[in-house]
Amino acid sequence: MNLLHRARTRIKSLYRAAIETIDAGMSTAEYAVGTVAAVAFAVVLYKIIKSDAVSSALRSIIDSALHAI
């Protein structure tokens, strides 16, 4: 009976260790996917800001604000 109890305890500890290892990998993968998504979003915003239409609109807004002073 004692041997069975020790085996059961050992299996539980191995199972917990395996679950923690799996969760740690998933967290790292989720952070990597989030980082890639954030960089992709930043690139899209950069392209929008650098476009001719947005640049001229921002320039006209800044010019009108400076001339109003």
Gaussian input, Z-matrix of N, CA and C with variables (Angstrom, degrees):
# hf/3-21g

backbone

0 1
 N
 C     1     B1
 C     2     B2     1     A1
 N     3     B3     2     A2     1     D1
 C     4     B4     3     A3     2     D2
 C     5     B5     4     A4     3     D3
 N     6     B6     5     A5     4     D4
 C     7     B7     6     A6     5     D5
 C     8     B8     7     A7     6     D6
 N     9     B9     8     A8     7     D7
 C    10    B10     9     A9     8     D8
 C    11    B11    10    A10     9     D9
 N    12    B12    11    A11    10    D10
 C    13    B13    12    A12    11    D11
 C    14    B14    13    A13    12    D12
 N    15    B15    14    A14    13    D13
 C    16    B16    15    A15    14    D14
 C    17    B17    16    A16    15    D15
 N    18    B18    17    A17    16    D16
 C    19    B19    18    A18    17    D17
 C    20    B20    19    A19    18    D18
 N    21    B21    20    A20    19    D19
 C    22    B22    21    A21    20    D20
 C    23    B23    22    A22    21    D21
 N    24    B24    23    A23    22    D22
 C    25    B25    24    A24    23    D23
 C    26    B26    25    A25    24    D24
 N    27    B27    26    A26    25    D25
 C    28    B28    27    A27    26    D26
 C    29    B29    28    A28    27    D27
 N    30    B30    29    A29    28    D28
 C    31    B31    30    A30    29    D29
 C    32    B32    31    A31    30    D30
 N    33    B33    32    A32    31    D31
 C    34    B34    33    A33    32    D32
 C    35    B35    34    A34    33    D33
 N    36    B36    35    A35    34    D34
 C    37    B37    36    A36    35    D35
 C    38    B38    37    A37    36    D36
 N    39    B39    38    A38    37    D37
 C    40    B40    39    A39    38    D38
 C    41    B41    40    A40    39    D39
 N    42    B42    41    A41    40    D40
 C    43    B43    42    A42    41    D41
 C    44    B44    43    A43    42    D42
 N    45    B45    44    A44    43    D43
 C    46    B46    45    A45    44    D44
 C    47    B47    46    A46    45    D45
 N    48    B48    47    A47    46    D46
 C    49    B49    48    A48    47    D47
 C    50    B50    49    A49    48    D48
 N    51    B51    50    A50    49    D49
 C    52    B52    51    A51    50    D50
 C    53    B53    52    A52    51    D51
 N    54    B54    53    A53    52    D52
 C    55    B55    54    A54    53    D53
 C    56    B56    55    A55    54    D54
 N    57    B57    56    A56    55    D55
 C    58    B58    57    A57    56    D56
 C    59    B59    58    A58    57    D57
 N    60    B60    59    A59    58    D58
 C    61    B61    60    A60    59    D59
 C    62    B62    61    A61    60    D60
 N    63    B63    62    A62    61    D61
 C    64    B64    63    A63    62    D62
 C    65    B65    64    A64    63    D63
 N    66    B66    65    A65    64    D64
 C    67    B67    66    A66    65    D65
 C    68    B68    67    A67    66    D66
 N    69    B69    68    A68    67    D67
 C    70    B70    69    A69    68    D68
 C    71    B71    70    A70    69    D69
 N    72    B72    71    A71    70    D70
 C    73    B73    72    A72    71    D71
 C    74    B74    73    A73    72    D72
 N    75    B75    74    A74    73    D73
 C    76    B76    75    A75    74    D74
 C    77    B77    76    A76    75    D75
 N    78    B78    77    A77    76    D76
 C    79    B79    78    A78    77    D77
 C    80    B80    79    A79    78    D78
 N    81    B81    80    A80    79    D79
 C    82    B82    81    A81    80    D80
 C    83    B83    82    A82    81    D81
 N    84    B84    83    A83    82    D82
 C    85    B85    84    A84    83    D83
 C    86    B86    85    A85    84    D84
 N    87    B87    86    A86    85    D85
 C    88    B88    87    A87    86    D86
 C    89    B89    88    A88    87    D87
 N    90    B90    89    A89    88    D88
 C    91    B91    90    A90    89    D89
 C    92    B92    91    A91    90    D90
 N    93    B93    92    A92    91    D91
 C    94    B94    93    A93    92    D92
 C    95    B95    94    A94    93    D93
 N    96    B96    95    A95    94    D94
 C    97    B97    96    A96    95    D95
 C    98    B98    97    A97    96    D96
 N    99    B99    98    A98    97    D97
 C   100   B100    99    A99    98    D98
 C   101   B101   100   A100    99    D99
 N   102   B102   101   A101   100   D100
 C   103   B103   102   A102   101   D101
 C   104   B104   103   A103   102   D102
 N   105   B105   104   A104   103   D103
 C   106   B106   105   A105   104   D104
 C   107   B107   106   A106   105   D105
 N   108   B108   107   A107   106   D106
 C   109   B109   108   A108   107   D107
 C   110   B110   109   A109   108   D108
 N   111   B111   110   A110   109   D109
 C   112   B112   111   A111   110   D110
 C   113   B113   112   A112   111   D111
 N   114   B114   113   A113   112   D112
 C   115   B115   114   A114   113   D113
 C   116   B116   115   A115   114   D114
 N   117   B117   116   A116   115   D115
 C   118   B118   117   A117   116   D116
 C   119   B119   118   A118   117   D117
 N   120   B120   119   A119   118   D118
 C   121   B121   120   A120   119   D119
 C   122   B122   121   A121   120   D120
 N   123   B123   122   A122   121   D121
 C   124   B124   123   A123   122   D122
 C   125   B125   124   A124   123   D123
 N   126   B126   125   A125   124   D124
 C   127   B127   126   A126   125   D125
 C   128   B128   127   A127   126   D126
 N   129   B129   128   A128   127   D127
 C   130   B130   129   A129   128   D128
 C   131   B131   130   A130   129   D129
 N   132   B132   131   A131   130   D130
 C   133   B133   132   A132   131   D131
 C   134   B134   133   A133   132   D132
 N   135   B135   134   A134   133   D133
 C   136   B136   135   A135   134   D134
 C   137   B137   136   A136   135   D135
 N   138   B138   137   A137   136   D136
 C   139   B139   138   A138   137   D137
 C   140   B140   139   A139   138   D138
 N   141   B141   140   A140   139   D139
 C   142   B142   141   A141   140   D140
 C   143   B143   142   A142   141   D141
 N   144   B144   143   A143   142   D142
 C   145   B145   144   A144   143   D143
 C   146   B146   145   A145   144   D144
 N   147   B147   146   A146   145   D145
 C   148   B148   147   A147   146   D146
 C   149   B149   148   A148   147   D147
 N   150   B150   149   A149   148   D148
 C   151   B151   150   A150   149   D149
 C   152   B152   151   A151   150   D150
 N   153   B153   152   A152   151   D151
 C   154   B154   153   A153   152   D152
 C   155   B155   154   A154   153   D153
 N   156   B156   155   A155   154   D154
 C   157   B157   156   A156   155   D155
 C   158   B158   157   A157   156   D156
 N   159   B159   158   A158   157   D157
 C   160   B160   159   A159   158   D158
 C   161   B161   160   A160   159   D159
 N   162   B162   161   A161   160   D160
 C   163   B163   162   A162   161   D161
 C   164   B164   163   A163   162   D162
 N   165   B165   164   A164   163   D163
 C   166   B166   165   A165   164   D164
 C   167   B167   166   A166   165   D165
 N   168   B168   167   A167   166   D166
 C   169   B169   168   A168   167   D167
 C   170   B170   169   A169   168   D168
 N   171   B171   170   A170   169   D169
 C   172   B172   171   A171   170   D170
 C   173   B173   172   A172   171   D171
 N   174   B174   173   A173   172   D172
 C   175   B175   174   A174   173   D173
 C   176   B176   175   A175   174   D174
 N   177   B177   176   A176   175   D175
 C   178   B178   177   A177   176   D176
 C   179   B179   178   A178   177   D177
 N   180   B180   179   A179   178   D178
 C   181   B181   180   A180   179   D179
 C   182   B182   181   A181   180   D180
 N   183   B183   182   A182   181   D181
 C   184   B184   183   A183   182   D182
 C   185   B185   184   A184   183   D183
 N   186   B186   185   A185   184   D184
 C   187   B187   186   A186   185   D185
 C   188   B188   187   A187   186   D186
 N   189   B189   188   A188   187   D187
 C   190   B190   189   A189   188   D188
 C   191   B191   190   A190   189   D189
 N   192   B192   191   A191   190   D190
 C   193   B193   192   A192   191   D191
 C   194   B194   193   A193   192   D192
 N   195   B195   194   A194   193   D193
 C   196   B196   195   A195   194   D194
 C   197   B197   196   A196   195   D195
 N   198   B198   197   A197   196   D196
 C   199   B199   198   A198   197   D197
 C   200   B200   199   A199   198   D198
 N   201   B201   200   A200   199   D199
 C   202   B202   201   A201   200   D200
 C   203   B203   202   A202   201   D201
 N   204   B204   203   A203   202   D202
 C   205   B205   204   A204   203   D203
 C   206   B206   205   A205   204   D204

   B1=1.4469
   B2=1.5264
   B3=1.3199
   B4=1.4506
   B5=1.5309
   B6=1.3203
   B7=1.4654
   B8=1.5298
   B9=1.3165
   B10=1.4584
   B11=1.5311
   B12=1.3117
   B13=1.4711
   B14=1.5355
   B15=1.3457
   B16=1.4654
   B17=1.5257
   B18=1.3257
   B19=1.4678
   B20=1.5189
   B21=1.3081
   B22=1.4725
   B23=1.5249
   B24=1.3312
   B25=1.4674
   B26=1.5222
   B27=1.3212
   B28=1.4657
   B29=1.5236
   B30=1.3310
   B31=1.4605
   B32=1.5212
   B33=1.3184
   B34=1.4695
   B35=1.5203
   B36=1.3342
   B37=1.4712
   B38=1.5212
   B39=1.3409
   B40=1.4632
   B41=1.5214
   B42=1.3236
   B43=1.4633
   B44=1.5315
   B45=1.3260
   B46=1.4783
   B47=1.5307
   B48=1.3253
   B49=1.4677
   B50=1.5271
   B51=1.3210
   B52=1.4693
   B53=1.5181
   B54=1.3249
   B55=1.4653
   B56=1.5248
   B57=1.3302
   B58=1.4695
   B59=1.5206
   B60=1.3214
   B61=1.4607
   B62=1.5170
   B63=1.3095
   B64=1.4602
   B65=1.5237
   B66=1.3310
   B67=1.4655
   B68=1.5177
   B69=1.3175
   B70=1.4646
   B71=1.5275
   B72=1.3243
   B73=1.4559
   B74=1.5130
   B75=1.3080
   B76=1.4566
   B77=1.5272
   B78=1.3160
   B79=1.4606
   B80=1.5257
   B81=1.3093
   B82=1.4555
   B83=1.5262
   B84=1.3165
   B85=1.4593
   B86=1.5237
   B87=1.3124
   B88=1.4636
   B89=1.5276
   B90=1.3348
   B91=1.4660
   B92=1.5223
   B93=1.3195
   B94=1.4640
   B95=1.5240
   B96=1.3201
   B97=1.4698
   B98=1.5221
   B99=1.3214
   B100=1.4669
   B101=1.5165
   B102=1.3240
   B103=1.4598
   B104=1.5218
   B105=1.3208
   B106=1.4722
   B107=1.5268
   B108=1.3213
   B109=1.4662
   B110=1.5251
   B111=1.3266
   B112=1.4665
   B113=1.5265
   B114=1.3215
   B115=1.4688
   B116=1.5262
   B117=1.3203
   B118=1.4666
   B119=1.5261
   B120=1.3187
   B121=1.4605
   B122=1.5293
   B123=1.3280
   B124=1.4633
   B125=1.5180
   B126=1.3191
   B127=1.4625
   B128=1.5232
   B129=1.3184
   B130=1.4695
   B131=1.5324
   B132=1.3248
   B133=1.4709
   B134=1.5271
   B135=1.3147
   B136=1.4605
   B137=1.5243
   B138=1.3225
   B139=1.4708
   B140=1.5281
   B141=1.3283
   B142=1.4696
   B143=1.5227
   B144=1.3222
   B145=1.4667
   B146=1.5268
   B147=1.3156
   B148=1.4585
   B149=1.5303
   B150=1.3260
   B151=1.4717
   B152=1.5270
   B153=1.3326
   B154=1.4628
   B155=1.5230
   B156=1.3214
   B157=1.4630
   B158=1.5249
   B159=1.3081
   B160=1.4743
   B161=1.5266
   B162=1.3216
   B163=1.4655
   B164=1.5243
   B165=1.3117
   B166=1.4648
   B167=1.5334
   B168=1.3219
   B169=1.4706
   B170=1.5267
   B171=1.3138
   B172=1.4714
   B173=1.5221
   B174=1.3186
   B175=1.4627
   B176=1.5318
   B177=1.3305
   B178=1.4666
   B179=1.5231
   B180=1.3077
   B181=1.4650
   B182=1.5288
   B183=1.3216
   B184=1.4646
   B185=1.5306
   B186=1.3207
   B187=1.4666
   B188=1.5299
   B189=1.3284
   B190=1.4693
   B191=1.5297
   B192=1.3397
   B193=1.4613
   B194=1.5104
   B195=1.3174
   B196=1.4655
   B197=1.5308
   B198=1.3165
   B199=1.4576
   B200=1.5272
   B201=1.3163
   B202=1.4704
   B203=1.5222
   B204=1.2982
   B205=1.4670
   B206=1.4652
   A1=111.09
   A2=116.34
   A3=120.57
   A4=110.62
   A5=116.56
   A6=121.30
   A7=110.66
   A8=116.57
   A9=121.32
   A10=111.07
   A11=116.45
   A12=121.08
   A13=110.63
   A14=116.39
   A15=119.31
   A16=111.57
   A17=116.43
   A18=119.86
   A19=110.63
   A20=116.39
   A21=120.59
   A22=111.29
   A23=116.64
   A24=120.91
   A25=111.03
   A26=116.23
   A27=120.48
   A28=110.97
   A29=117.69
   A30=121.27
   A31=110.66
   A32=117.15
   A33=120.23
   A34=111.42
   A35=116.92
   A36=119.12
   A37=110.95
   A38=117.59
   A39=119.77
   A40=111.64
   A41=115.94
   A42=120.53
   A43=110.90
   A44=116.91
   A45=120.65
   A46=110.84
   A47=116.33
   A48=120.45
   A49=110.85
   A50=117.01
   A51=120.67
   A52=110.85
   A53=117.52
   A54=121.30
   A55=110.54
   A56=117.44
   A57=120.33
   A58=110.87
   A59=117.60
   A60=121.22
   A61=110.85
   A62=117.02
   A63=120.85
   A64=110.04
   A65=117.35
   A66=120.82
   A67=111.58
   A68=117.21
   A69=119.69
   A70=110.44
   A71=117.35
   A72=120.62
   A73=112.07
   A74=116.51
   A75=120.12
   A76=110.30
   A77=117.41
   A78=119.28
   A79=110.54
   A80=116.34
   A81=120.47
   A82=110.29
   A83=116.93
   A84=120.29
   A85=111.01
   A86=116.72
   A87=119.59
   A88=111.10
   A89=117.00
   A90=119.48
   A91=110.76
   A92=117.70
   A93=120.84
   A94=110.73
   A95=117.28
   A96=120.49
   A97=109.93
   A98=117.30
   A99=120.53
   A100=112.40
   A101=117.20
   A102=121.09
   A103=110.66
   A104=116.72
   A105=120.16
   A106=110.21
   A107=117.02
   A108=120.21
   A109=110.88
   A110=117.66
   A111=120.72
   A112=111.26
   A113=116.93
   A114=120.30
   A115=110.36
   A116=116.78
   A117=119.82
   A118=110.55
   A119=117.28
   A120=121.23
   A121=110.83
   A122=116.93
   A123=120.49
   A124=111.30
   A125=117.33
   A126=120.89
   A127=110.67
   A128=116.87
   A129=120.29
   A130=110.56
   A131=117.07
   A132=119.59
   A133=111.39
   A134=117.22
   A135=121.06
   A136=110.96
   A137=116.23
   A138=120.02
   A139=110.92
   A140=116.66
   A141=120.34
   A142=110.45
   A143=116.73
   A144=120.54
   A145=110.93
   A146=117.69
   A147=121.20
   A148=113.35
   A149=118.22
   A150=119.53
   A151=109.69
   A152=116.24
   A153=121.16
   A154=112.22
   A155=117.44
   A156=120.80
   A157=111.51
   A158=116.92
   A159=120.46
   A160=110.00
   A161=117.00
   A162=119.74
   A163=111.29
   A164=117.48
   A165=119.37
   A166=111.02
   A167=117.63
   A168=120.24
   A169=110.57
   A170=116.91
   A171=119.88
   A172=111.08
   A173=115.63
   A174=119.41
   A175=111.00
   A176=117.41
   A177=119.85
   A178=111.33
   A179=117.49
   A180=119.97
   A181=110.73
   A182=117.10
   A183=120.56
   A184=110.01
   A185=117.03
   A186=119.80
   A187=111.79
   A188=116.40
   A189=118.31
   A190=111.15
   A191=117.61
   A192=119.65
   A193=111.28
   A194=117.15
   A195=120.22
   A196=111.44
   A197=118.25
   A198=121.29
   A199=112.25
   A200=116.47
   A201=120.00
   A202=111.10
   A203=118.15
   A204=121.94
   A205=112.16
   D1=-40.16
   D2=179.62
   D3=-64.42
   D4=-39.15
   D5=178.39
   D6=-64.26
   D7=-40.62
   D8=178.28
   D9=-64.27
   D10=-40.17
   D11=179.09
   D12=-65.52
   D13=-43.20
   D14=178.83
   D15=-65.14
   D16=-39.09
   D17=178.54
   D18=-65.09
   D19=-41.63
   D20=178.56
   D21=-63.11
   D22=-43.08
   D23=178.08
   D24=-63.29
   D25=-41.70
   D26=-179.91
   D27=-65.09
   D28=-41.71
   D29=178.65
   D30=-63.63
   D31=-40.46
   D32=177.63
   D33=-62.73
   D34=-42.65
   D35=-179.33
   D36=-67.53
   D37=-38.13
   D38=176.34
   D39=-65.24
   D40=-38.34
   D41=178.24
   D42=-63.94
   D43=-44.32
   D44=178.53
   D45=-62.37
   D46=-41.71
   D47=178.93
   D48=-63.34
   D49=-40.33
   D50=178.66
   D51=-65.48
   D52=-42.03
   D53=179.32
   D54=-64.36
   D55=-42.28
   D56=179.21
   D57=-64.26
   D58=-37.85
   D59=178.41
   D60=-66.21
   D61=-42.31
   D62=178.83
   D63=-63.91
   D64=-43.60
   D65=179.75
   D66=-64.51
   D67=-37.60
   D68=-179.62
   D69=-64.21
   D70=-40.37
   D71=178.33
   D72=-66.07
   D73=-39.05
   D74=179.88
   D75=-66.47
   D76=-37.61
   D77=178.92
   D78=-63.20
   D79=-43.15
   D80=179.47
   D81=-63.63
   D82=-42.05
   D83=178.95
   D84=-65.73
   D85=-38.91
   D86=179.04
   D87=-65.97
   D88=-40.27
   D89=176.47
   D90=-63.59
   D91=-39.24
   D92=179.38
   D93=-64.38
   D94=-43.91
   D95=179.09
   D96=-64.93
   D97=-41.46
   D98=177.64
   D99=-62.70
   D100=-39.61
   D101=178.92
   D102=-65.97
   D103=-43.46
   D104=178.67
   D105=-62.79
   D106=-41.19
   D107=179.15
   D108=-64.93
   D109=-40.96
   D110=178.99
   D111=-64.41
   D112=-40.53
   D113=178.87
   D114=-66.75
   D115=-41.12
   D116=178.51
   D117=-62.65
   D118=-41.52
   D119=178.02
   D120=-64.33
   D121=-40.30
   D122=177.86
   D123=-63.78
   D124=-39.05
   D125=178.40
   D126=-64.38
   D127=-42.08
   D128=178.15
   D129=-62.70
   D130=-44.90
   D131=178.02
   D132=-62.92
   D133=-40.19
   D134=178.61
   D135=-61.94
   D136=-42.86
   D137=178.70
   D138=-63.72
   D139=-39.07
   D140=179.45
   D141=-66.52
   D142=-45.88
   D143=-178.73
   D144=-64.88
   D145=-36.28
   D146=-178.08
   D147=-81.18
   D148=-4.79
   D149=179.63
   D150=-68.39
   D151=155.32
   D152=-176.34
   D153=-62.88
   D154=-41.19
   D155=-177.33
   D156=-64.11
   D157=-46.07
   D158=-178.50
   D159=-70.49
   D160=-39.93
   D161=179.19
   D162=-61.44
   D163=-43.88
   D164=179.96
   D165=-69.34
   D166=-35.70
   D167=177.37
   D168=-65.15
   D169=-44.04
   D170=178.03
   D171=-64.93
   D172=-40.36
   D173=179.22
   D174=-62.81
   D175=-40.94
   D176=179.47
   D177=-69.02
   D178=-35.76
   D179=177.11
   D180=-65.52
   D181=-42.66
   D182=179.25
   D183=-67.22
   D184=-41.57
   D185=178.32
   D186=-61.66
   D187=-44.94
   D188=-179.56
   D189=-67.47
   D190=-33.41
   D191=177.11
   D192=-68.56
   D193=-38.88
   D194=-179.92
   D195=-71.63
   D196=-34.28
   D197=179.37
   D198=-75.76
   D199=-20.97
   D200=179.80
   D201=-75.60
   D202=-20.83
   D203=-178.66
   D204=-76.06

